[in-house]
């Protein structure tokens, strides 16, 4: 301890007394919760009213009855006991406690019940079928289709289940039509003269610049075909008509007869743009689709570059 400094003794902090709450009752002796406040708050309110020259006599001063009766209770305590008893009777009539216990049991299932529910849900869950998608497994398709460029597509798996055009016609009892190999004609003569196209493919190519053929960029095939009328009519008529309005929709029987007539004279199976110049109102890709979906399934024409399924679907396998 340093000299010259007085000794300071620290005493423990004194606990603050808990404020007394006073219940103010009305004339009927029923406690109004809005009038319950601490003794200190009540004193402060009285002092504020007195300083404001308010009429203090109009504010009743709460007083707790202290006179005890023969049972040892004051009048206030007896009123409180009576209120408690009435509340208990009301709770019993309304079955509040029984309902609360029942809800607690329902809301809190036992561990065994929870496990049983999970097992039952697992048993009822449907079993998903095994995925058989060849695309998802990265496997090759069993058969391929021909595109607009008439290129051969690899893939012979499953072809043993398909029929040749001859076998297909024999199986269904269809009179087979002529066998096709390729188209050997040129632009329809009246169309060629009207549009001023050269008389042969070599002449048309060399007269209009020649060079080496190249595939147009993706998305530019139609615009590229418009420029090929005189140099490569096959590319032009694959997407455009000879000047007449293009016909869309199902093929009429007259168009089918004209198709078979042209195929019988010049052949069919490739150069669909040149072939379409002989079918007014139709373009090359429409003739290619009609060949696959109408001519071959109906046996009107035969082609060894195609195989047929029993459902009448033509599958391109290429020339063998």
C-alpha positions as CSV (number, residue, x, y, z in Angstrom):
1,X,0.0,0.0,0.0
2,X,1.4,3.4,-1.0
3,X,1.8,6.0,1.7
4,X,-0.2,9.2,1.6
5,X,-3.3,7.5,0.1
6,X,-6.4,6.9,2.3
7,X,-7.6,3.3,2.6
8,X,-10.7,2.6,0.5
9,X,-12.9,-0.2,1.5
10,X,-15.3,-1.4,-1.3
11,X,-18.6,-2.6,-0.1
12,X,-20.7,-5.1,-2.2
13,X,-23.4,-3.5,-4.3
14,X,-26.8,-3.2,-2.7
15,X,-29.5,-5.0,-4.4
16,X,-32.3,-2.9,-5.7
17,X,-35.7,-3.8,-4.4
18,X,-38.1,-5.2,-7.0
19,X,-40.9,-2.7,-7.6
20,X,-44.2,-3.7,-6.2
21,X,-47.0,-4.1,-8.8
22,X,-50.4,-3.0,-7.8
23,X,-53.5,-4.4,-9.4
24,X,-56.2,-1.7,-9.7
25,X,-59.7,-3.1,-9.7
26,X,-63.0,-1.6,-10.9
27,X,-66.2,-1.6,-9.0
28,X,-66.9,-5.2,-9.9
29,X,-63.6,-6.4,-8.5
30,X,-62.2,-7.6,-11.9
31,X,-58.6,-7.0,-12.6
32,X,-58.0,-4.9,-15.7
33,X,-54.5,-5.8,-17.1
34,X,-54.2,-2.4,-18.6
35,X,-54.2,-0.8,-15.1
36,X,-51.4,-3.0,-13.7
37,X,-48.3,-0.9,-13.2
38,X,-45.5,-0.7,-10.7
39,X,-45.6,1.3,-7.5
40,X,-43.0,3.7,-8.8
41,X,-44.9,4.3,-12.0
42,X,-48.0,5.0,-10.0
43,X,-46.2,7.5,-7.8
44,X,-44.7,9.3,-10.8
45,X,-48.1,9.6,-12.3
46,X,-49.5,11.1,-9.1
47,X,-46.7,13.7,-8.9
48,X,-47.2,14.7,-12.6
49,X,-50.9,15.2,-12.0
50,X,-50.3,17.2,-8.9
51,X,-47.7,19.5,-10.6
52,X,-50.1,20.1,-13.5
53,X,-52.8,21.4,-11.1
54,X,-55.0,18.6,-12.1
55,X,-57.8,17.4,-9.9
56,X,-56.1,14.7,-7.8
57,X,-59.4,13.9,-6.1
58,X,-60.7,12.5,-9.4
59,X,-58.0,9.8,-9.5
60,X,-58.7,7.0,-7.1
61,X,-55.8,6.1,-5.0
62,X,-55.4,2.4,-5.1
63,X,-55.4,0.8,-1.7
64,X,-55.0,-2.9,-0.9
65,X,-57.3,-4.2,1.7
66,X,-55.4,-5.3,4.8
67,X,-58.2,-6.4,7.1
68,X,-58.2,-10.2,7.5
69,X,-61.3,-12.2,8.1
70,X,-61.7,-15.4,10.0
71,X,-60.1,-17.6,7.3
72,X,-56.9,-15.6,7.5
73,X,-57.4,-13.9,4.0
74,X,-57.9,-10.3,3.2
75,X,-60.7,-9.2,1.0
76,X,-58.3,-8.8,-1.9
77,X,-56.9,-12.2,-1.5
78,X,-60.4,-13.7,-1.2
79,X,-61.4,-12.0,-4.5
80,X,-58.2,-13.3,-6.2
81,X,-59.0,-16.9,-5.1
82,X,-62.5,-16.5,-6.4
83,X,-61.2,-15.4,-9.8
84,X,-58.8,-18.3,-9.9
85,X,-61.6,-20.7,-9.1
86,X,-63.8,-19.3,-11.8
87,X,-61.0,-19.5,-14.3
88,X,-60.3,-23.2,-13.4
89,X,-64.0,-24.0,-13.9
90,X,-64.0,-22.3,-17.3
91,X,-60.9,-24.2,-18.5
92,X,-62.5,-27.4,-17.3
93,X,-65.7,-26.7,-19.2
94,X,-63.8,-25.9,-22.4
95,X,-61.5,-28.9,-22.1
96,X,-58.5,-26.7,-22.9
97,X,-55.9,-28.9,-21.1
98,X,-57.2,-32.1,-22.6
99,X,-57.1,-30.6,-26.1
100,X,-53.6,-29.3,-25.6
101,X,-52.3,-32.7,-24.5
102,X,-54.0,-34.4,-27.5
103,X,-52.5,-32.0,-29.9
104,X,-49.1,-32.4,-28.4
105,X,-49.3,-36.2,-28.9
106,X,-50.4,-35.9,-32.5
107,X,-47.7,-33.3,-33.4
108,X,-44.9,-35.3,-31.8
109,X,-45.0,-38.8,-33.2
110,X,-42.8,-41.4,-31.7
111,X,-39.5,-42.6,-33.2
112,X,-41.0,-45.9,-34.1
113,X,-43.9,-44.3,-36.0
114,X,-41.5,-42.1,-37.9
115,X,-39.4,-45.1,-39.0
116,X,-42.5,-47.0,-40.0
117,X,-43.6,-44.1,-42.2
118,X,-40.3,-43.9,-43.9
119,X,-40.3,-47.7,-44.6
120,X,-43.8,-47.5,-46.0
121,X,-42.9,-44.6,-48.3
122,X,-39.9,-46.5,-49.6
123,X,-42.0,-49.6,-50.3
124,X,-44.6,-47.6,-52.2
125,X,-42.1,-45.7,-54.3
126,X,-42.4,-46.7,-58.0
127,X,-39.5,-48.4,-59.6
128,X,-38.2,-46.4,-62.5
129,X,-37.7,-48.4,-65.8
130,X,-34.2,-49.0,-67.0
131,X,-33.1,-46.3,-69.4
132,X,-32.5,-47.8,-72.9
133,X,-31.5,-44.7,-74.8
134,X,-28.7,-45.4,-77.3
135,X,-28.0,-41.7,-77.4
136,X,-27.4,-41.6,-73.6
137,X,-25.1,-44.6,-73.7
138,X,-23.1,-43.1,-76.7
139,X,-24.0,-46.1,-78.9
140,X,-24.6,-45.9,-82.6
141,X,-28.1,-46.0,-84.0
142,X,-29.2,-49.1,-85.8
143,X,-30.0,-47.3,-89.0
144,X,-29.4,-44.0,-90.5
145,X,-31.3,-41.7,-92.8
146,X,-30.4,-39.9,-96.0
147,X,-29.9,-36.1,-95.9
148,X,-30.6,-33.6,-98.6
149,X,-27.1,-34.1,-100.0
150,X,-27.9,-37.8,-100.6
151,X,-24.7,-38.8,-98.9
152,X,-24.2,-42.4,-97.7
153,X,-24.3,-42.7,-93.9
154,X,-22.4,-45.5,-92.2
155,X,-24.1,-48.0,-89.9
156,X,-25.2,-51.5,-90.8
157,X,-26.2,-52.7,-87.3
158,X,-29.8,-54.0,-87.4
159,X,-30.1,-54.1,-91.2
160,X,-30.6,-57.9,-91.1
161,X,-34.1,-57.2,-89.8
162,X,-34.9,-55.1,-92.8
163,X,-36.2,-56.2,-96.2
164,X,-35.1,-55.4,-99.7
165,X,-37.7,-53.7,-101.9
166,X,-38.3,-57.0,-103.7
167,X,-38.8,-58.9,-100.4
168,X,-41.1,-56.1,-99.1
169,X,-43.3,-56.2,-102.1
170,X,-43.5,-60.0,-102.0
171,X,-44.3,-60.1,-98.3
172,X,-47.2,-57.6,-98.7
173,X,-48.4,-59.0,-102.0
174,X,-47.6,-55.7,-103.9
175,X,-47.0,-55.6,-107.6
176,X,-43.4,-54.2,-107.8
177,X,-42.6,-51.2,-109.9
178,X,-39.5,-50.5,-112.0
179,X,-36.1,-50.6,-110.2
180,X,-34.2,-47.4,-109.9
181,X,-30.5,-46.7,-109.9
182,X,-29.9,-43.0,-110.6
183,X,-31.3,-40.0,-112.5
184,X,-29.9,-39.8,-116.0
185,X,-31.9,-36.8,-117.4
186,X,-31.4,-33.1,-117.5
187,X,-33.6,-30.0,-116.9
188,X,-37.1,-30.5,-118.4
189,X,-36.8,-29.2,-122.0
190,X,-39.5,-26.6,-122.0
191,X,-38.2,-25.2,-118.7
192,X,-34.6,-25.2,-120.1
193,X,-35.5,-23.3,-123.2
194,X,-37.7,-20.8,-121.3
195,X,-35.0,-20.0,-118.8
196,X,-32.1,-20.1,-121.2
197,X,-30.2,-22.9,-119.4
198,X,-27.4,-24.8,-121.2
199,X,-28.1,-28.1,-122.9
200,X,-25.8,-30.2,-120.6
201,X,-24.3,-30.1,-117.2
202,X,-20.7,-29.7,-118.4
203,X,-21.7,-26.9,-120.7
204,X,-23.6,-25.1,-117.9
205,X,-20.7,-25.4,-115.5
206,X,-18.0,-24.3,-117.8
207,X,-20.0,-21.5,-119.4
208,X,-20.7,-19.9,-116.0
209,X,-17.2,-19.9,-114.5
210,X,-16.3,-23.5,-113.9
211,X,-14.0,-24.2,-111.0
212,X,-14.2,-26.6,-108.2
213,X,-17.5,-27.3,-106.4
214,X,-17.7,-26.3,-102.7
215,X,-20.4,-26.8,-100.2
216,X,-22.1,-23.5,-99.1
217,X,-21.8,-22.3,-95.6
218,X,-24.4,-23.3,-93.0
219,X,-27.5,-21.2,-93.2
220,X,-26.7,-19.9,-96.7
221,X,-27.8,-22.9,-98.8
222,X,-31.0,-21.2,-100.1
223,X,-29.3,-18.0,-101.1
224,X,-26.4,-20.0,-102.7
225,X,-29.0,-22.0,-104.7
226,X,-30.5,-18.9,-106.2
227,X,-27.1,-18.1,-107.9
228,X,-26.8,-21.6,-109.3
229,X,-29.7,-21.5,-111.9
230,X,-27.4,-21.4,-114.9
231,X,-24.2,-23.0,-113.5
232,X,-25.7,-25.8,-111.4
233,X,-29.5,-26.1,-112.0
234,X,-29.6,-29.2,-109.8
235,X,-28.8,-27.0,-106.8
236,X,-31.2,-24.3,-107.8
237,X,-34.3,-26.6,-108.4
238,X,-33.6,-28.4,-105.2
239,X,-35.0,-25.4,-103.3
240,X,-36.7,-23.3,-106.0
241,X,-39.3,-23.9,-108.7
242,X,-39.0,-22.9,-112.4
243,X,-41.0,-19.7,-111.8
244,X,-44.4,-21.1,-110.9
245,X,-45.8,-21.1,-107.3
246,X,-44.6,-23.9,-105.1
247,X,-47.2,-26.5,-104.1
248,X,-47.1,-27.7,-100.5
249,X,-49.0,-30.4,-98.8
250,X,-50.0,-34.0,-99.8
251,X,-49.2,-35.2,-103.3
252,X,-52.2,-35.8,-105.6
253,X,-52.6,-39.0,-107.5
254,X,-51.9,-37.1,-110.8
255,X,-48.6,-35.9,-109.3
256,X,-47.7,-39.4,-108.2
257,X,-48.4,-40.8,-111.7
258,X,-46.2,-38.0,-113.2
259,X,-43.5,-38.9,-110.7
260,X,-43.5,-42.6,-111.7
261,X,-43.6,-41.6,-115.4
262,X,-40.5,-39.4,-115.1
263,X,-38.7,-42.0,-113.0
264,X,-39.5,-44.8,-115.5
265,X,-38.0,-42.7,-118.3
266,X,-35.0,-41.1,-116.7
267,X,-34.5,-43.0,-113.4
268,X,-34.5,-41.7,-109.9
269,X,-32.6,-41.8,-106.6
270,X,-30.3,-38.7,-106.9
271,X,-30.1,-35.3,-108.6
272,X,-33.5,-34.4,-107.1
273,X,-33.3,-30.8,-108.3
274,X,-33.1,-31.8,-111.9
275,X,-35.9,-34.4,-111.3
276,X,-38.1,-31.7,-109.8
277,X,-38.0,-29.6,-113.0
278,X,-40.2,-32.3,-114.5
279,X,-42.8,-32.0,-111.7
280,X,-44.5,-28.6,-112.0
281,X,-44.8,-26.8,-108.6
282,X,-42.5,-29.1,-106.7
283,X,-38.9,-28.7,-105.7
284,X,-36.1,-31.2,-105.1
285,X,-36.4,-31.8,-101.4
286,X,-40.2,-32.5,-101.9
287,X,-39.4,-35.1,-104.5
288,X,-36.8,-36.8,-102.3
289,X,-39.3,-37.0,-99.5
290,X,-42.0,-38.4,-101.8
291,X,-39.7,-41.0,-103.1
292,X,-39.0,-42.3,-99.6
293,X,-42.5,-41.9,-98.0
294,X,-44.8,-42.7,-101.0
295,X,-43.1,-44.4,-103.9
296,X,-41.0,-47.0,-102.1
297,X,-43.6,-48.0,-99.4
298,X,-46.3,-48.4,-102.1
299,X,-44.0,-50.5,-104.2
300,X,-44.4,-48.1,-107.2
301,X,-40.6,-47.9,-107.5
302,X,-37.8,-50.1,-106.2
303,X,-34.3,-49.2,-105.2
304,X,-31.6,-51.5,-103.8
305,X,-30.0,-48.5,-102.0
306,X,-32.9,-48.7,-99.6
307,X,-34.2,-51.2,-97.1
308,X,-37.8,-51.5,-95.9
309,X,-39.3,-52.3,-92.6
310,X,-42.6,-54.2,-92.2
311,X,-44.2,-51.0,-91.0
312,X,-43.4,-49.4,-94.4
313,X,-40.5,-47.2,-93.4
314,X,-37.6,-46.8,-95.9
315,X,-34.1,-46.8,-94.6
316,X,-31.1,-45.6,-96.6
317,X,-28.2,-47.9,-96.8
318,X,-26.3,-46.6,-99.8
319,X,-25.5,-48.3,-103.1
320,X,-23.9,-51.7,-102.7
